[in-house]
Amino acid sequence: IKAGKDIESIYIQRGLTGGIILELKALLKEVDAPVHNVPIEKLNRMTQKNHQGVIAVISSISFQKIEDIIPLIYEKGETPLVLILDGITDVRNMGAIARTAACAGVHAIIVPTKNSAQINADAIKTSAGALFSIPVCRHPSLHKTALFLQECGLQIVACTEKTNDLIYAPDYAAPTAIVMGAEDEGISNEIMRMANHLAKIPMIGEISSLNVSVSAGVILYEAIRQRSLV
């Protein structure tokens, strides 16, 4: 942490006390990374080295701040298009979504600090390297992030089956943040309530849902289609 490395996650031995834990708690105030309290057996399985009760997993990428990115997009004269991933925990889905987002010209991907897939080797491989090129932003509160985006003039479009409105209804030529939720639980109620638009992908066949990475591609390319007409 002191070296300024981006931390993917931190594992602390359950019940750990003493000076190291006090120092660590002070350092954690500077880091947006999930902290897991685990039994010492798990730490021993993670490394053969002397871990002193604490292991930090270094991220494969450098996380960025959406607060820095949005002003730069406007300064370039571009219309923001960002993707919020709410509870996407499968690393291959994360990688596939990032690859599609990069192809579609998405300016940034936003993920929560907790309940999100690790950006590991599998995610990077599935993304075909896109996770090295597209900015990924991590924040402890997606709700606060969405509020910030709305204050910056972005509409929040939640891709969900819990609506009668199709994905073709929103005007994606406007500054937009598209929210994708986990396949099992969907988008959180907190984000759903504040969304400017709810939009669903039409389903005609017997299977009633798509893989989330496919769904992300469908709605992103509807946004690109609309923007190409402007």
LINRA-V383463 format. One record per residue. N is the residue number from 1. RES is the residue in one letter. OMEGA is omega in whole degrees, 0 to 359 (NA if undefined). NEAR is the number of other ideal C-beta (glycine too) atoms within 12 Angstrom. D_CENTER is the distance of its C-alpha to the mean C-alpha in whole Angstrom. Layout:
N;RES;OMEGA;NEAR;D_CENTER, N;RES;OMEGA;NEAR;D_CENTER
This chain:
1;I;180;22;22, 2;K;180;12;25, 3;A;178;10;24, 4;G;179;12;21, 5;K;174;20;19, 6;D;184;25;15, 7;I;177;33;15, 8;E;179;34;13, 9;S;181;31;15, 10;I;179;34;18, 11;Y;182;31;21, 12;I;179;31;24, 13;Q;180;27;27, 14;R;179;18;28, 15;G;181;12;31, 16;L;179;26;31, 17;T;176;13;33, 18;G;185;15;34, 19;G;183;13;34, 20;I;181;17;31, 21;I;177;22;29, 22;L;178;12;30, 23;E;181;16;29, 24;L;180;30;26, 25;K;178;20;25, 26;A;180;14;26, 27;L;184;23;23, 28;L;177;23;20, 29;K;181;13;21, 30;E;189;15;20, 31;V;172;29;16, 32;D;180;31;13, 33;A;179;34;13, 34;P;180;28;13, 35;V;182;30;17, 36;H;173;22;19, 37;N;189;20;23, 38;V;175;24;24, 39;P;183;17;28, 40;I;180;21;30, 41;E;179;12;30, 42;K;178;18;26, 43;L;180;27;26, 44;N;177;17;29, 45;R;183;13;28, 46;M;182;22;25, 47;T;176;17;28, 48;Q;184;9;31, 49;K;178;10;32, 50;N;186;10;32, 51;H;179;24;29, 52;Q;176;20;31, 53;G;182;28;29, 54;V;174;34;25, 55;I;175;29;23, 56;A;177;30;20, 57;V;181;25;18, 58;I;180;22;17, 59;S;178;32;14, 60;S;180;27;15, 61;I;174;32;13, 62;S;179;20;13, 63;F;180;32;11, 64;Q;181;26;12, 65;K;180;21;12, 66;I;178;37;11, 67;E;177;21;15, 68;D;187;17;16, 69;I;185;32;15, 70;I;178;32;16, 71;P;180;17;19, 72;L;178;19;20, 73;I;179;28;19, 74;Y;180;16;21, 75;E;178;11;24, 76;K;182;12;24, 77;G;181;8;25, 78;E;179;19;22, 79;T;185;28;20, 80;P;170;38;16, 81;L;181;39;14, 82;V;183;45;10, 83;L;177;50;8, 84;I;180;47;5, 85;L;186;49;4, 86;D;176;43;6, 87;G;176;29;8, 88;I;187;43;7, 89;T;180;24;9, 90;D;186;25;12, 91;V;180;28;11, 92;R;173;24;13, 93;N;178;34;11, 94;M;180;40;8, 95;G;180;37;11, 96;A;178;34;13, 97;I;180;48;10, 98;A;179;43;10, 99;R;179;31;13, 100;T;181;36;14, 101;A;178;41;12, 102;A;178;29;14, 103;C;183;21;17, 104;A;178;31;16, 105;G;177;25;16, 106;V;185;42;13, 107;H;182;38;13, 108;A;172;38;9, 109;I;180;48;6, 110;I;179;49;4, 111;V;176;49;2, 112;P;178;36;6, 113;T;179;27;8, 114;K;177;23;10, 115;N;178;24;9, 116;S;180;39;7, 117;A;174;38;8, 118;Q;174;33;10, 119;I;183;39;10, 120;N;184;24;14, 121;A;179;18;17, 122;D;179;19;16, 123;A;181;37;13, 124;I;179;28;14, 125;K;179;21;17, 126;T;180;25;16, 127;S;184;34;14, 128;A;179;19;17, 129;G;183;19;16, 130;A;181;30;14, 131;L;174;35;11, 132;F;186;21;14, 133;S;181;23;15, 134;I;179;36;12, 135;P;175;32;10, 136;V;183;45;7, 137;C;181;37;7, 138;R;182;37;6, 139;H;180;31;9, 140;P;181;22;11, 141;S;175;23;11, 142;L;178;41;9, 143;H;179;26;13, 144;K;178;22;14, 145;T;179;39;11, 146;A;177;35;12, 147;L;178;22;16, 148;F;180;29;15, 149;L;178;39;14, 150;Q;177;26;17, 151;E;178;17;20, 152;C;176;27;19, 153;G;180;19;20, 154;L;171;38;17, 155;Q;178;31;17, 156;I;179;42;15, 157;V;180;45;15, 158;A;179;39;14, 159;C;187;49;15, 160;T;176;36;17, 161;E;184;25;20, 162;K;179;18;21, 163;T;175;22;23, 164;N;182;12;26, 165;D;181;21;24, 166;L;183;21;23, 167;I;181;36;21, 168;Y;187;20;24, 169;A;182;22;24, 170;P;176;33;22, 171;D;183;21;23, 172;Y;175;37;20, 173;A;176;19;22, 174;A;175;23;21, 175;P;192;29;18, 176;T;168;41;15, 177;A;179;50;12, 178;I;181;53;11, 179;V;174;47;9, 180;M;181;49;9, 181;G;178;39;10, 182;A;184;30;11, 183;E;182;27;14, 184;D;184;14;17, 185;E;181;18;16, 186;G;181;26;14, 187;I;181;39;12, 188;S;180;26;13, 189;N;180;18;17, 190;E;179;22;16, 191;I;179;38;14, 192;M;183;28;16, 193;R;184;18;19, 194;M;181;29;18, 195;A;176;36;17, 196;N;180;28;19, 197;H;168;30;19, 198;L;185;31;19, 199;A;180;37;19, 200;K;175;30;20, 201;I;181;31;21, 202;P;178;20;24, 203;M;184;16;26, 204;I;184;8;29, 205;G;184;8;30, 206;E;177;6;30, 207;I;191;9;27, 208;S;181;12;25, 209;S;178;21;21, 210;L;168;25;19, 211;N;186;21;17, 212;V;179;37;13, 213;S;176;32;13, 214;V;178;22;16, 215;S;179;38;15, 216;A;179;41;13, 217;G;181;31;15, 218;V;184;30;18, 219;I;178;43;17, 220;L;182;39;15, 221;Y;167;26;19, 222;E;176;32;20, 223;A;179;41;19, 224;I;179;25;20, 225;R;180;17;24, 226;Q;182;23;24, 227;R;179;24;23, 228;S;181;13;26, 229;L;184;11;28, 230;V;NA;12;28
